[in-house]
Amino acid sequence: MPVKYVPFIPEPVEGQAVLNFNRILKYKGADEVSMTLQRGMPLYEMEKQETVGENKDGNMIIRGECVSACAYLKEQGIKVDLVYIDPPFASGADYAKKVYIRRNPKVAEAIVRAEQELDLEELKAFEEKMYGDVWDKEKYLNWMYENLMAIKSVMSETASIYVHLDWHIGHYVKILLDEIFGEDNFINEIIWKYAGARTSKRSFGKKHDTLFWYSKIDDKHIFNYDDVRDEYSPTTLARNKYSNTGSADRVLNYKPNEDGKFPEDVWEISIINPFAKERMDYATQKPEALLEKVIKSASNQEMLVADFFGGSGVTAAVANKLGRRFIHCDVGLNSIQTTRDRLRADGAEFDVLEIKDGVQLYRNPVQTMDKIKTLIPGLKNEDSLDSFWEGIITDSKLGTVPVYVPNLMDSSTKLLDKVLMNRIIHQAIPDLSSDIKKVIVYYVDITSEDEINKFIAEDDSTTVEIELRDLKTVLDDVVIEDYAEFHVDEVHEDLFGGYAVSIDSFVSDRVQGKIAEFNDKNLLNTKKEFTPITISEEGLELIEMLSVDCTAQDGEWHSDSEIKIDKNGYIIVNGEKTKDFWDGRILCKEKPLRLKIRNICGDETVWDV
């Protein structure tokens, strides 16, 4: 349950009859958005996972939803000076991360093998899927409206927001932005033009995204145009310096501004080179040059920059390099880990926080939803049902039983209250066929089971039985922790004196199960030769990172020493890249108290040493 609800204020701009969101779009669920806004943003407990450096500036990496993160910031009185968000584009695509088997330091033959990569297309059901950008348009707009209202509530008086989208849904979100921030506060529609168009013989190649830039209050926003001037092309410089007039060259009086030309709303910035140092192997990663222009244009030194759909952490990384404070927020564990490692390598200082929203996120909400479908006994899809219902269970006595499961991407559905139950009774159930005798409603949080059951009993508009079930009981045993055997030695070698934690063996049932599943699928494909991926008895190929805490036995994690193993087997020691291979150990100056191991899928387990 949320600790409480924090109000959404200020209100959206009123009086725009043409663009008014609730009146004109008339999409299904608009009334529910209004009720959600009246209830407020859910405020959950926030748990500090780790502090990197002293962090006197209060930089934050937050794992959790945008709306809940904004509730926390508002409760803490924290105001944001610039927001950049790169939310899902409603593109209909699933985004996954490539998984690499690491080298096993205990097997000589494995050192010779460069790397093994699991094919991306075969990983759609693997836990490395970061998120699914598959949306019903109305649900997406509901969700975005609530997020944008939450973001506006934590923006300072001089703040502005860049919303990064593309052709899939951007024109609809522009209407929401006009409604929430006001048409008068629209500053620019910026075109990010890049190479690598999607080609088609039936249309022009698509090679740009759109950034909508709005201020919170008209004319109070920051615009540092001298910091983001565009460079003149060599041709322009040459043309303006000299003009050929027959037999002699004449120097023109006009001289281009040496700081560059005044910035324009079309930005030609290259996408990230596959071999670029900044590349994080993160789907949807944006180039640092793009964020540098955004942050320089609309913020000053030491101001607070926030990204509530942080992805690869590019906003936080660039903000840190430019001397700004930062907040990175994302629901995905892979995003949090990628950003945490990226910022630590840059020498940034920050806290890692997690919103305790009552759900054991499998890896992120999309993956949790996928997993739920396999954990509810008998649940199967039924295309004839409205999308409100997740599927059906067939009962020998009752026949078809529709099942409702809250959408973990949408915070407004997590709480089962009278508002949601009223919708189920008066909208969802009447749409079902007349032979339905029972429905099952799962919930994450509930105001009071007695209160909701009483509400159901007092409503005589339906004879359909409604059974309530707690979704958390389904998820309780989903995550199986990894297993490791290790030993600790006191060492004195070369110039180092301290302790070494040596990993003797490592077992991750879930990762190994997925590798077995991957092998089985490919072995059935008789059209191509396939060599199965094998894991050694020690299993050290499944380790991506190790960290030891020499400071505390429990509570907040202190990474006093850490090693990250990249996909080629080279180690990154305390953020510093090396050309050394991992030797199966992690060294630390002080006696280790706890050991943390992250497997190649990003799951982390902690052991007492």
Secondary structure, DSSP 8 states (H G I E B T S, - for coil): --SEEE---S------TTT-IIIII--TTHHHHHHHHHH-EEE-EEEEEEEES--TT--EEEES-HHHHHHHHHHTT--EEEEEE------SEEEE---EE---TT-HHHHH---EE--GGGGTTSTTEEEEE---HHHHHHHHHHHHHHHHTTEEEEEEEEEEE-TTTHHHHHHHHHHHH-GGGEEEEEEEEEEEEE--TTS--EEEEEEEEEESSTT-S---GGGG-B---HHHHHHHHEEEETTEEEE-S----TT-B---SEEE-----TT-TT--S-TT---HHHHHHHHHHH--TT-EEEETT-TTSHHHHHHHHTT-EEEEEES-HHHHHHHHHHHHHTT--EEEEEEE-S---SSSHHHHHHHHHHHSTT-B--TTS-TTS-EEEEETTTEEEEEE---TT-GGGTEE-HHHHHHIIIIITTTS-TT--EEEEEESEES-HHHHHHHHHH--S---EEEEEETHHHHTT-----EEEEEEEEEEETTEEEEEEEEEEEE-HHHHHHHHHHHHHHHT-TTS--------SS-GGGEEEEEEESS-SSSSB--SEEEEE-TTSEEEETTEEEEEE--SEEEESS---EEEEEETTS-EEEEE-
